[in-house]
Amino acid sequence: MIKVIIGRASNNQINFLEVKGHANSAEYGQDLVCAAVSAVVTGGFNNLVNVKDYEIKLDEGHALFKSERPLDAHDEVVIETIVCGLNTIAETNPKFIAIKTDK
């Protein structure tokens, strides 16, 4: 199962996003849930402008975004779009992805 943890700062802005694990919804190389999650997260991370301001990791089975300061408007939209995409995937594949929001 893919586990997603979303952290929000006191201003409700996302300051932490971690995606871990594998969906195992099909055999390796055929797993469309993993492919969808990878596409959403990788595409989003590639569209962040201020990457030097964040801790970003992107490895097989693990993605991390962490920010110690407020995001600018563009990067906030990118991160919120990643989360929206992940929520959409989770809605249609609840056995393979779980999302938890921490405040």
Secondary structure, DSSP 8 states (H G I E B T S, - for coil): -EEEEEEE-TTS-EEEEEEES---SSSTT--HHHHHHHHHHHHHHHT-S-GGGEEEEEETTEEEEEESS---HHHHHHHHHHHHHHHHHHHH-TTTEEEEEE-
